Amino acid sequence: MSIRSRLSLMIGGLLVFLTGAIAGGLYMAERNALLQRLEATRKSTLDQFAQTCRDALIVHDELAAISAAQALGRSFGVVQALFANGKGRVLAHSDAREIGGVYAAPKNQRESRPGEHRWTDVSKGDVVALSERVSLGKGPPGTAVIVYSQRSLEELVQKSLEGLWRRILEVSAMALILGLVGAWAVARNLIRPIESLTRATHRLASGDLTHRIVVDRRDELGRLGSDFNLMAGKLGELDQMKEDFVSNVSHELRSPLSAIESYANVISDEWRAERRENIPDYLTILRNNATRLGRFINDILDTAKIEARAVEVKKQPLDAAVVLNDVAALFLPKSREKSIRLSADPVPPKLPLLADPDKLHQILTNLTANALKFTPMGGTVTLRAETADPVSDHRLRESLARVAPERPLASAYVRLSVADTGPGIRTEDQQRIFNRFEQVREIRNTVRGAKGTGLGLAIARGLAEAHGGVLTLKSEPGQGSVFSVVLPGVA
């Protein structure tokens, strides 16, 4: 059974239940109201009869009391009406034959309020009697009695309610029909976007990652459609990343392997021909390609460890000045080759940080190598170290909270920065470059020589986050870039 059918049945069943409950409630309410009116009418009739009999006895006009009793006896539902004096002698009765007899109240009567009695006389059938004491002056009070046929009263109530019940059924049937039509319309309106989402899901599952849903609602289903479009976009990006990954891995593996195979064959041929003067150069090329291949494999392994959160970080106190000077000394020859001024700014005294020395060295070498690679000749690359305060720096605080929301802030942080005077990075590309194998093509094309694998920044960011820190970027096109790693310091 489809969701639309189930929803229609559920809403229809609920409407039937509610309609029946409301109709039954209205019927019972009207019935109770009618019974209360009848009860009030009977009580009023008894009061009038008792007053008439009292007035008649005061003026010694027993004929008026008898006429009132006989008139009541002819009323619908009245079995008999009588009035007896304080000694029990019947002075007025709807049946003239009973006048002068003795009245005795049934034993099963009950007093509903002072001066009023009610009972059921089984010997006379299903009847209900109302009685009321009537004060006759100094003597004992008399009693006015009206006996009603319960069956006649129920027939009167039933006949009065027949028309009401028919009207309630008509209105209920109309409301039910309209409700069912509305339920079908509501079910159709709710199911239509779900069906659209189902069709889109099938197309997505079949490989069509370009399909999107037209979102024309602002409710939960509209948000679901927007989330589906966002998910489809992310899947498309992931699919493109997969293709780029395969392409880059194939290229990065094939190029050094092809070079190694080719030069191995050349060395073999040269050795047999006893032309050995070029073999040392060929071996250097072999070693360089093997080193490149090994570096790429290490980057892949590091990336896998970072994604699996299997990076082991052994933190220890380090001197920020020593760390920056070591990195600057490592890249000094490379900077001189490109006529780039590489320097480390003076570090404030007593600026210790808590980090894994090998992992931190890997982060800074990646950042410095990138800075030298993308900085043109005559530019500068500067290494800096300073304190960082996430309390006053809300962007840093948000970055730390986004990386590890459950981790409390440390008491102190140190920022290690690598600033260059390169081409800068556009705002829309600043988050993308931290993805694996992601490089800005416009900037990449300006680099001569080896282009890199696009894994360095992803590895650096993963290692920074493994330390409980973050890797940030500030850059503007034409203004250079500043990559900063913020790590917990020593309190």
C-alpha positions in Angstrom: 0.0 0.0 0.0 1.3 3.4 -0.9 2.0 6.2 1.6 -0.8 8.2 0.0 -3.3 5.4 0.5 -2.2 4.9 4.1 -2.3 8.6 4.8 -5.7 8.9 3.3 -7.0 6.0 5.3 -5.5 7.3 8.5 -7.0 10.8 8.0 -10.3 9.3 6.8 -10.5 7.0 9.8 -9.7 9.8 12.2 -12.4 11.9 10.5 -15.0 9.1 10.8 -14.1 8.7 14.5 -14.3 12.4 15.2 -17.5 12.9 13.3 -19.1 10.0 15.1 -17.9 11.2 18.5 -19.1 14.7 17.8 -22.5 13.5 16.5 -23.0 11.2 19.5 -21.9 14.0 21.9 -24.4 16.4 20.3 -27.1 13.9 20.5 -26.5 13.1 24.1 -26.2 16.7 25.0 -29.5 17.6 23.4 -31.1 14.6 25.0 -29.9 15.6 28.4 -31.1 19.2 27.8 -34.5 18.0 26.7 -34.8 15.8 29.8 -33.9 18.7 32.0 -36.6 20.8 30.3 -39.1 18.1 30.9 -38.1 17.8 34.5 -38.5 21.5 34.9 -41.8 21.4 33.2 -43.1 18.6 35.5 -41.8 20.4 38.5 -43.5 23.6 37.4 -46.8 21.7 36.7 -46.6 20.2 40.2 -46.1 23.6 41.8 -49.0 25.1 39.9 -51.2 22.1 40.8 -50.2 22.3 44.5 -50.9 26.1 44.5 -54.3 25.6 42.9 -55.3 23.0 45.4 -54.1 25.2 48.3 -56.0 28.2 47.1 -59.1 26.1 46.5 -59.1 24.7 50.0 -58.5 28.1 51.5 -61.7 29.4 49.9 -63.5 26.1 50.4 -63.8 25.5 46.7 -63.0 21.8 46.4 -64.5 21.7 42.9 -61.7 23.9 41.6 -59.1 21.4 42.9 -61.1 18.5 41.4 -61.2 20.3 38.0 -57.5 21.0 38.1 -56.8 17.3 38.9 -59.0 16.1 36.1 -57.4 18.5 33.6 -54.0 17.1 34.6 -55.3 13.6 34.1 -56.1 14.3 30.5 -52.6 15.7 29.9 -50.1 13.6 27.9 -48.1 11.2 30.0 -50.1 11.8 33.2 -51.4 8.6 34.8 -53.2 10.3 37.7 -53.2 13.5 39.7 -54.6 13.8 43.2 -54.6 16.0 46.3 -55.0 14.6 49.8 -55.4 16.6 53.1 -53.2 16.1 56.1 -55.3 13.1 57.3 -54.8 11.3 53.9 -58.4 11.8 52.6 -58.4 12.3 48.9 -60.1 15.7 48.2 -59.3 15.9 44.4 -58.5 13.2 41.9 -58.2 12.9 38.1 -60.5 9.8 38.5 -63.7 11.0 40.2 -64.2 7.5 41.7 -61.2 7.9 43.9 -62.4 11.1 45.6 -63.1 10.5 49.3 -60.8 7.6 49.5 -57.6 7.3 51.6 -54.2 8.1 50.2 -51.1 6.3 51.4 -47.7 7.2 50.1 -45.7 4.2 48.8 -42.9 2.9 51.0 -40.2 3.2 48.3 -40.5 7.0 48.0 -37.5 9.1 48.5 -37.2 12.8 49.3 -35.3 14.8 46.7 -35.6 18.1 48.5 -37.6 19.2 51.6 -41.3 18.9 50.8 -40.8 17.0 47.6 -41.0 13.2 47.1 -40.4 10.9 44.1 -41.1 7.2 43.8 -41.8 4.4 41.3 -44.9 2.3 41.7 -44.2 -1.0 40.1 -47.8 -2.2 40.6 -49.0 0.5 38.2 -46.4 -0.2 35.6 -43.4 1.9 34.8 -44.4 5.2 36.4 -42.7 8.1 38.2 -44.6 10.1 40.8 -43.9 13.6 42.0 -45.4 14.8 45.3 -45.2 18.0 47.2 -46.5 18.9 50.6 -48.9 21.8 50.8 -49.3 23.9 53.9 -53.0 24.2 54.9 -52.7 26.6 57.8 -52.7 25.3 61.4 -53.5 21.7 60.4 -51.1 19.0 59.1 -49.9 19.7 55.5 -51.6 18.1 52.5 -50.0 16.3 49.6 -50.2 17.1 45.9 -49.3 14.1 43.7 -48.8 13.8 39.9 -48.0 10.3 38.5 -46.4 10.2 35.1 -46.0 7.3 32.7 -42.2 6.9 32.2 -42.8 5.1 28.9 -44.9 7.9 27.5 -42.3 10.4 28.6 -39.5 8.4 26.9 -41.6 8.1 23.7 -42.1 11.9 23.8 -38.3 12.4 24.2 -37.5 9.9 21.4 -40.0 11.5 19.0 -38.6 15.0 19.8 -35.0 13.7 19.1 -35.8 11.9 15.9 -35.7 15.1 13.8 -32.6 16.3 15.6 -30.8 12.9 15.0 -31.7 13.1 11.3 -30.3 16.6 11.0 -27.1 15.6 12.9 -26.6 12.6 10.6 -27.1 14.8 7.5 -24.6 17.4 8.7 -22.2 14.7 9.8 -22.4 13.0 6.5 -21.7 16.2 4.7 -18.8 17.1 7.0 -17.4 13.5 6.5 -17.6 13.8 2.7 -15.9 17.2 2.8 -13.3 15.9 5.3 -12.5 12.9 3.1 -12.1 15.1 0.0 -9.9 17.4 2.1 -7.9 14.4 3.4 -7.3 13.2 -0.1 -6.2 16.7 -1.2 -3.9 17.0 1.9 -2.4 13.6 1.3 -1.8 14.4 -2.4 -0.2 17.8 -1.4 2.1 16.1 1.1 3.0 13.1 -1.0 3.8 15.0 -4.2 7.1 16.4 -3.0 8.0 13.0 -1.5 7.3 11.3 -4.9 9.5 14.0 -6.5 12.2 13.2 -4.0 11.8 9.5 -4.6 12.2 9.9 -8.4 15.2 12.2 -7.8 16.8 9.6 -5.5 16.4 6.9 -8.1 18.1 9.1 -10.7 20.8 9.9 -8.2 21.3 6.2 -7.5 21.5 5.4 -11.2 24.4 7.8 -11.5 22.8 11.1 -12.6 24.5 13.4 -10.1 23.4 16.5 -12.0 19.7 16.1 -11.2 18.1 18.6 -8.8 14.7 19.1 -7.2 12.7 22.2 -7.8 12.1 23.5 -4.2 8.9 25.6 -4.0 8.0 25.0 -0.4 9.2 26.6 2.9 8.2 23.8 5.3 10.0 20.6 6.4 9.6 19.0 3.0 11.1 22.1 1.3 14.1 21.9 3.6 14.3 18.2 2.8 14.4 19.1 -0.9 17.1 21.7 -0.3 19.1 19.2 1.7 18.8 16.7 -1.1 20.1 19.3 -3.6 23.0 20.1 -1.3 23.7 16.3 -0.9 23.6 15.8 -4.6 26.0 18.7 -5.1 28.4 17.3 -2.5 28.2 13.9 -4.2 29.0 15.5 -7.5 32.0 17.2 -5.9 33.1 13.9 -4.3 32.7 12.2 -7.7 34.8 14.8 -9.3 37.4 14.6 -6.5 37.5 10.8 -7.0 38.2 11.3 -10.7 40.8 13.9 -9.9 42.3 11.6 -7.2 42.6 8.7 -9.7 44.0 11.0 -12.3 46.5 12.6 -10.0 47.5 9.3 -8.4 48.0 7.7 -11.8 50.1 10.6 -12.9 52.1 10.8 -9.8 52.8 7.1 -9.8 53.3 6.7 -13.6 55.7 9.5 -14.1 58.4 8.5 -11.7 57.9 4.8 -12.4 58.2 5.4 -16.2 61.3 7.5 -15.6 62.9 4.8 -13.3 62.1 2.1 -15.9 63.5 4.2 -18.8 66.7 5.1 -17.1 67.2 1.6 -15.8 67.1 0.4 -19.3 69.4 3.2 -20.5 71.9 2.3 -17.7 71.7 -1.3 -18.7 72.4 -0.5 -22.3 75.2 1.9 -21.5 76.8 -0.6 -19.1 76.8 -3.3 -21.8 78.2 -0.9 -24.3 80.8 0.2 -21.8 79.8 3.8 -22.1 79.8 4.6 -18.4 80.6 8.3 -18.4 76.8 9.3 -18.1 75.8 6.6 -15.7 76.3 8.7 -12.5 73.9 11.3 -14.0 71.4 8.6 -14.8 71.7 7.2 -11.3 71.0 10.7 -9.9 67.9 10.9 -12.0 66.8 7.5 -10.8 67.4 8.5 -7.2 65.4 11.7 -7.6 62.4 9.9 -9.1 62.6 7.2 -6.4 62.6 10.0 -3.8 59.7 11.7 -5.5 57.8 8.4 -5.6 58.6 7.7 -1.9 57.5 11.2 -0.9 54.2 10.8 -2.7 53.5 7.4 -1.1 54.4 8.8 2.3 51.9 11.7 1.7 49.2 9.2 0.8 49.9 7.2 3.9 49.9 10.3 6.1 46.6 11.4 4.5 45.0 8.0 5.2 46.2 8.1 8.8 44.8 11.6 9.3 41.4 10.6 7.9 41.3 7.5 10.1 42.3 9.6 13.1 45.2 7.3 13.6 47.9 9.9 13.9 50.0 9.4 17.0 51.1 12.8 18.5 53.8 12.8 21.1 53.7 16.3 22.6 56.6 17.9 24.4 57.6 21.5 25.3 59.4 23.2 22.4 61.0 26.6 21.9 59.3 28.4 19.1 62.4 30.3 18.2 64.5 27.2 17.7 61.8 25.6 15.6 61.5 28.6 13.2 65.3 29.0 12.9 65.7 25.3 12.0 63.1 25.5 9.3 64.6 28.8 7.9 68.1 27.2 7.8 66.7 24.1 6.0 65.2 26.2 3.1 67.9 28.9 3.0 69.7 27.3 -0.1 66.4 26.9 -1.9 65.5 30.5 -1.3 68.9 31.7 -2.6 68.4 29.7 -5.8 65.2 31.7 -6.4 66.5 35.0 -5.1 63.9 35.0 -2.4 64.6 36.6 1.0 63.8 34.0 3.7 63.9 35.1 7.3 62.6 34.4 10.7 61.4 37.4 12.8 62.6 37.7 16.4 60.5 35.6 18.7 59.2 37.0 22.0 61.1 35.5 25.0 59.6 32.6 26.9 57.3 31.5 24.1 57.2 27.7 24.6 54.7 25.5 22.9 53.5 22.0 23.3 53.8 19.9 20.1 55.2 16.8 18.5 58.6 18.0 17.1 58.5 15.8 14.0 54.8 16.6 13.2 55.4 20.3 13.7 58.5 20.2 11.5 56.4 18.5 8.8 53.7 21.2 9.0 56.1 24.1 8.8 58.2 22.5 6.0 55.0 22.0 3.9 54.0 25.6 4.5 57.4 27.0 3.8 57.9 24.9 0.7 54.6 26.1 -0.7 55.5 29.7 0.1 58.8 29.4 -1.7 57.2 27.6 -4.6 54.6 30.3 -5.3 56.6 33.4 -4.4 58.2 35.0 -7.5 61.9 35.9 -7.7 62.8 38.9 -5.5 60.0 38.2 -3.1 60.1 37.5 0.6 59.0 34.7 2.9 58.9 35.4 6.6 58.5 33.1 9.5 56.9 34.4 12.7 55.9 33.2 16.2 53.6 35.0 18.6 51.0 34.4 21.3 47.4 33.8 20.2 44.3 34.6 22.4 41.1 32.9 21.2 39.1 34.8 23.8 39.7 38.1 22.1 40.0 36.7 18.6 36.5 35.4 17.8 37.5 33.9 14.4 40.2 31.8 16.0 37.7 30.8 18.7 35.1 29.8 16.1 37.8 27.8 14.2 38.9 25.9 17.3 35.2 25.2 18.3 34.5 24.0 14.8 37.4 21.5 14.8 36.8 20.1 18.3 33.5 21.4 19.8 33.8 19.1 22.8 37.4 20.1 23.6 37.8 23.0 26.1 40.1 25.9 25.2 43.6 25.7 26.4 45.0 28.3 28.8 47.5 29.5 26.2 48.1 29.3 22.4 51.1 30.0 20.1 50.7 31.1 16.5 53.4 30.1 14.0 53.0 31.9 10.7 54.6 31.6 7.2 54.0 34.8 5.2 54.8 35.3 1.5 54.6 37.9 -1.1 53.1 35.6 -3.7 50.0 36.1 -5.9 47.5 35.6 -3.1 44.4 33.4 -3.1 40.8 34.4 -3.9 38.3 34.1 -1.1 36.2 31.5 -3.0 39.4 29.3 -3.3 40.7 29.6 0.3 38.7 26.7 1.7 39.0 24.5 -1.4 42.8 24.4 -1.4 42.8 22.4 1.9 41.2 19.5 0.1 43.3 16.6 -1.2 44.8 17.1 -4.7 43.3 20.6 -4.8 45.3 23.4 -6.3 44.4 26.8 -7.8 44.9 26.3 -11.5 45.7 29.9 -12.2 48.5 30.0 -9.6 49.7 26.4 -10.4 50.3 27.4 -14.0 52.7 30.1 -13.0 55.0 27.7 -11.2 57.9 26.3 -13.0 59.3 22.8 -12.3 57.5 20.3 -10.1 53.9 21.2 -9.3 53.4 19.1 -6.2 50.7 16.6 -5.4 48.2 18.9 -3.7 48.4 16.9 -0.4 50.7 19.2 1.6 48.0 21.6 3.0 45.6 18.7 3.7 48.3 16.9 5.7 49.3 20.1 7.5 45.8 20.9 8.5 45.2 17.3 9.7 48.4 17.3 11.8 47.5 20.7 13.3 44.0 19.5 14.3 45.6 16.3 15.7 47.5 18.6 18.1 44.3 20.3 19.2 45.0 23.3 17.0 44.0 24.8 13.7 45.5 25.9 10.4 44.3 29.2 9.2 44.8 31.4 6.1 44.7 35.1 5.4 45.1 36.1 1.8 44.1 38.6 -0.9 44.8 38.4 -4.6 48.0 40.4 -5.2 48.8 40.8 -1.5 50.4 37.5 -0.7 49.3 34.9 1.8 49.8 34.1 5.5 49.4 30.5 6.6 49.3 30.1 10.4 49.3 27.1 12.6 47.8 27.8 16.1 48.8 25.2 18.7 48.4 24.9 22.5 51.2 26.6 24.4 52.7 25.7 27.8 50.8 27.5 30.5 
